[in-house]
Amino acid sequence: MNTASASESMKKPAPSMGEPGHLDGNAPAARGGYAHRLEAAVFLLRRGQYKTLLSLLWETFFGVADMMVLRLELGSFRSEHLRRYALTVRTVEPRDAADFFDIKADGLTGRERRDVAMRTFMLNAGIQTCYVVEDSRLGKPCFLQWLIPFSENNRLHQVYGAWYPDLRPDEAMIEHAYVMPSYRGNGLLPCATAKILEIAREAGVRRIVTFIPTWNTNSLKSFMRLGFTPYMRRTDRKFFGIRYRREHPAPEPGHLAGGVIRKDSPVAQVFPLPARAL
């Protein structure tokens, strides 16, 4: 799929898939900010993933989500140096169920099983557009990511409440990046994301935003390598399901060590990071 035809697919909804490993039927149009977690919980319960379900419930009612918000101006984005892999892009298809949406796949951690449930919900909620990147040499899928345009604002808020921000007409958001295990540790993420950013630019998008957990140092490094810059740190703490949100300016570059906020950063002092992120 070339960038011209791929950009046209941004106008089409991602398919709802009923293959094994997917949610059964479409998600409801509106159920407030916890719709995605409720559907994910039902998904885990039906498949007997009780340990992962308990973890998700704890996270829903008492969790802490500490995120770095990054953005990229596409006018200055250059992808020529990210040609390490021969890659092609297409929209997600039912045949991708086993690779990206099978919660019973061997070797998945609890966090990865929750991520499968969340990806499945986003797909069946009709959030467009979900892309699969393939290794052209082997004809194998290696990466999945959503590119969410401004036109999806209403659906995002219906399903996810206030979790996602309002996108402007010239903005898009990338979400739920997933690298197949056999391709991890080899620099695929920035290369594959660059292919999707090319689609966004061809479609007239000028700015991309994304949310990365502060503890996910590998992803932070990869996105900063693409040219993304942190501009906000957002922390959501939940107490019996009630969300308390704090937002702070992103740290200065001198306070980022390899994509991680240093302990002596003024931002970290204002609102300390969880221990695992330090």
C-alpha positions as CSV (number, residue, x, y, z in Angstrom):
1,M,0.0,0.0,0.0
2,N,1.5,3.3,-1.0
3,T,1.1,6.5,1.2
4,A,-1.5,8.0,-1.2
5,S,-3.9,5.0,-1.0
6,A,-3.1,4.5,2.7
7,S,-4.1,8.0,3.5
8,E,-7.4,7.5,1.8
9,S,-8.0,4.7,4.3
10,M,-8.0,7.2,7.1
11,K,-11.5,8.1,6.0
12,K,-12.8,4.5,6.4
13,P,-13.5,2.9,9.8
14,A,-11.5,-0.1,10.9
15,P,-13.4,-3.4,10.5
16,S,-15.1,-4.9,13.5
17,M,-13.8,-8.5,13.7
18,G,-15.6,-11.5,15.3
19,E,-12.7,-13.9,14.9
20,P,-11.6,-16.0,17.9
21,G,-9.6,-13.8,20.3
22,H,-11.8,-10.7,19.6
23,L,-14.7,-9.1,21.4
24,D,-18.0,-10.5,20.4
25,G,-19.9,-7.9,18.4
26,N,-19.5,-4.1,18.4
27,A,-18.8,-2.0,21.5
28,P,-21.7,0.2,22.7
29,A,-21.6,3.7,21.4
30,A,-21.4,5.5,24.8
31,R,-20.9,4.3,28.3
32,G,-18.7,7.0,29.8
33,G,-15.0,7.0,30.5
34,Y,-14.9,3.4,31.8
35,A,-16.4,1.8,28.7
36,H,-13.2,0.4,27.4
37,R,-12.2,-1.1,30.8
38,L,-15.6,-2.6,31.3
39,E,-15.5,-4.3,27.9
40,A,-11.9,-5.4,28.6
41,A,-13.0,-6.9,31.9
42,V,-15.9,-8.9,30.2
43,F,-13.4,-10.0,27.6
44,L,-11.0,-11.3,30.2
45,L,-13.7,-13.0,32.2
46,R,-15.2,-14.8,29.2
47,R,-11.8,-16.2,28.4
48,G,-10.9,-17.3,31.9
49,Q,-8.1,-14.8,32.4
50,Y,-8.9,-14.2,36.1
51,K,-5.4,-13.1,37.3
52,T,-5.2,-10.5,34.5
53,L,-8.8,-9.5,35.3
54,L,-8.0,-8.8,38.9
55,S,-5.0,-6.8,37.9
56,L,-7.1,-4.7,35.5
57,L,-9.8,-4.1,38.2
58,W,-7.1,-2.9,40.7
59,E,-5.7,-0.6,38.1
60,T,-9.2,0.7,37.3
61,F,-10.0,1.6,40.9
62,F,-6.7,2.4,42.5
63,G,-4.2,2.7,39.6
64,V,-1.6,5.3,38.8
65,A,-1.1,6.3,35.1
66,D,2.0,8.5,34.8
67,M,2.3,9.6,31.1
68,M,4.6,11.7,29.1
69,V,2.8,13.5,26.3
70,L,4.9,14.0,23.2
71,R,4.2,15.7,19.9
72,L,5.8,15.9,16.5
73,E,5.5,18.6,13.8
74,L,5.3,16.7,10.6
75,G,6.6,19.6,8.5
76,S,10.0,19.0,10.0
77,F,9.8,15.2,10.0
78,R,12.3,13.3,7.8
79,S,12.1,9.5,7.5
80,E,15.0,8.9,5.1
81,H,17.3,7.7,7.8
82,L,14.8,5.1,9.0
83,R,15.2,2.6,6.2
84,R,16.7,-0.2,8.1
85,Y,13.8,-2.5,7.2
86,A,11.8,-3.0,4.0
87,L,8.3,-2.3,5.2
88,T,4.8,-2.1,3.7
89,V,1.6,-0.8,5.4
90,R,-2.0,-1.9,5.1
91,T,-5.1,-1.6,7.2
92,V,-5.9,-4.4,9.7
93,E,-7.7,-7.5,8.4
94,P,-9.4,-10.5,10.0
95,R,-6.3,-12.6,9.3
96,D,-4.4,-10.5,11.8
97,A,-6.4,-11.9,14.7
98,A,-3.9,-14.6,15.7
99,D,-0.9,-12.2,15.6
100,F,-2.3,-9.2,17.4
101,F,-5.5,-10.1,19.2
102,D,-5.1,-13.6,20.6
103,I,-5.2,-13.2,24.4
104,K,-4.4,-16.9,24.9
105,A,-1.2,-16.8,22.9
106,D,1.8,-18.5,24.6
107,G,4.3,-16.4,26.5
108,L,2.2,-13.3,27.1
109,T,2.7,-11.4,30.4
110,G,-0.2,-10.1,32.4
111,R,0.3,-6.6,31.1
112,E,0.4,-7.9,27.5
113,R,-2.9,-9.7,28.0
114,R,-4.5,-6.5,29.3
115,D,-3.0,-4.7,26.2
116,V,-4.6,-7.4,23.9
117,A,-8.0,-6.7,25.6
118,M,-7.6,-2.9,25.2
119,R,-6.5,-3.3,21.5
120,T,-9.5,-5.5,20.8
121,F,-11.9,-3.1,22.4
122,M,-10.5,-0.1,20.4
123,L,-10.9,-2.1,17.2
124,N,-14.4,-3.2,17.9
125,A,-15.4,0.3,19.1
126,G,-14.8,1.4,15.5
127,I,-11.9,3.7,16.2
128,Q,-10.2,4.4,12.8
129,T,-7.7,3.7,11.5
130,C,-5.7,0.6,12.6
131,Y,-2.6,-0.2,10.5
132,V,-0.4,-3.3,10.2
133,V,3.2,-3.0,9.1
134,E,4.7,-6.0,7.3
135,D,8.2,-7.1,6.7
136,S,8.3,-7.0,2.9
137,R,11.1,-9.5,2.7
138,L,9.2,-12.3,4.6
139,G,5.6,-11.1,4.0
140,K,5.1,-11.3,7.8
141,P,3.3,-8.8,10.0
142,C,5.6,-7.2,12.5
143,F,3.9,-4.1,13.9
144,L,0.5,-2.7,14.6
145,Q,-0.5,0.9,15.5
146,W,-3.6,3.2,15.4
147,L,-3.5,6.5,13.6
148,I,-6.5,8.4,15.0
149,P,-7.6,11.5,13.1
150,F,-9.5,14.6,14.3
151,S,-12.7,13.2,12.9
152,E,-12.8,10.6,15.7
153,N,-13.0,13.1,18.6
154,N,-16.6,12.4,19.3
155,R,-16.2,8.6,19.3
156,L,-13.1,8.8,21.5
157,H,-15.0,10.8,24.1
158,Q,-18.1,8.6,23.9
159,V,-16.1,5.5,24.6
160,Y,-13.1,6.7,26.6
161,G,-14.5,9.8,28.4
162,A,-11.8,12.4,29.2
163,W,-8.9,10.1,28.9
164,Y,-7.9,11.3,25.4
165,P,-7.6,15.0,24.5
166,D,-9.5,17.0,21.9
167,L,-7.6,16.7,18.6
168,R,-7.5,19.8,16.4
169,P,-8.4,19.6,12.7
170,D,-4.7,19.4,11.7
171,E,-3.8,16.9,14.4
172,A,-3.8,13.1,14.7
173,M,-2.8,10.7,17.5
174,I,-0.9,7.5,17.4
175,E,-1.9,4.8,19.9
176,H,-1.4,1.2,20.9
177,A,1.9,0.5,19.2
178,Y,2.7,-3.2,19.3
179,V,5.9,-4.9,18.0
180,M,5.8,-8.6,17.4
181,P,8.2,-10.4,19.9
182,S,10.5,-11.7,17.2
183,Y,11.2,-8.1,16.1
184,R,11.9,-6.5,19.4
185,G,15.2,-5.1,20.4
186,N,16.2,-4.4,16.8
187,G,15.0,-0.8,16.3
188,L,11.8,-1.7,14.4
189,L,9.5,0.6,16.4
190,P,10.7,4.0,15.0
191,C,11.1,2.5,11.5
192,A,7.5,1.2,11.5
193,T,6.0,4.3,13.1
194,A,7.8,6.4,10.4
195,K,5.8,4.5,7.8
196,I,2.5,5.4,9.5
197,L,3.7,9.0,10.0
198,E,4.1,9.2,6.2
199,I,0.5,8.2,5.8
200,A,-0.6,11.0,8.2
201,R,1.5,13.6,6.3
202,E,0.0,12.5,3.0
203,A,-3.5,12.9,4.5
204,G,-2.7,16.6,5.4
205,V,-2.0,16.1,9.1
206,R,0.5,18.6,10.5
207,R,1.0,17.5,14.1
208,I,1.1,14.1,15.8
209,V,0.6,13.6,19.5
210,T,1.1,10.4,21.6
211,F,1.1,9.2,25.2
212,I,4.0,7.1,26.6
213,P,4.2,5.8,30.1
214,T,7.2,7.4,31.9
215,W,8.4,3.9,32.9
216,N,8.6,2.8,29.3
217,T,12.1,4.0,28.6
218,N,12.5,2.0,25.3
219,S,9.4,3.6,23.7
220,L,10.4,7.1,25.0
221,K,13.8,6.7,23.4
222,S,12.3,5.4,20.1
223,F,9.8,8.2,19.8
224,M,12.4,10.9,20.7
225,R,14.6,9.4,18.0
226,L,11.8,10.1,15.5
227,G,11.8,13.7,16.5
228,F,9.0,13.7,19.1
229,T,9.5,16.1,22.0
230,P,7.9,15.9,25.4
231,Y,5.6,18.9,26.2
232,M,3.5,17.7,29.1
233,R,3.6,15.2,31.9
234,R,0.2,13.9,33.0
235,T,-0.5,11.8,36.0
236,D,-3.8,10.2,36.8
237,R,-4.3,8.7,40.2
238,K,-7.5,6.8,41.1
239,F,-9.1,6.3,44.4
240,F,-12.2,4.0,44.3
241,G,-12.4,4.8,40.6
242,I,-12.4,8.6,41.0
243,R,-9.6,10.1,38.9
244,Y,-7.4,12.9,40.1
245,R,-5.3,14.4,37.4
246,R,-2.3,16.6,37.5
247,E,-0.5,18.1,34.5
248,H,3.0,19.7,34.5
249,P,5.2,21.0,31.8
250,A,7.7,18.5,30.4
251,P,11.2,18.6,31.8
252,E,13.9,20.5,30.0
253,P,16.1,18.4,27.7
254,G,18.9,18.6,30.3
255,H,16.7,16.7,32.8
256,L,16.1,13.8,30.4
257,A,18.6,11.0,30.7
258,G,18.2,8.6,27.8
259,G,14.4,9.4,27.6
260,V,13.8,9.1,31.4
261,I,13.1,11.9,33.8
262,R,16.1,12.2,36.2
263,K,15.4,12.2,39.9
264,D,16.8,15.8,40.2
265,S,14.4,17.1,37.6
266,P,12.2,20.0,38.9
267,V,9.3,18.1,37.4
268,A,10.1,15.0,39.4
269,Q,10.4,17.1,42.5
270,V,7.0,18.7,42.0
271,F,5.2,15.3,41.5
272,P,7.5,12.3,42.1
273,L,7.6,9.5,39.6
274,P,6.6,6.0,40.7
275,A,9.7,4.1,42.0
276,R,10.0,1.8,39.0
277,A,10.3,4.9,36.7
278,L,13.3,6.4,38.6
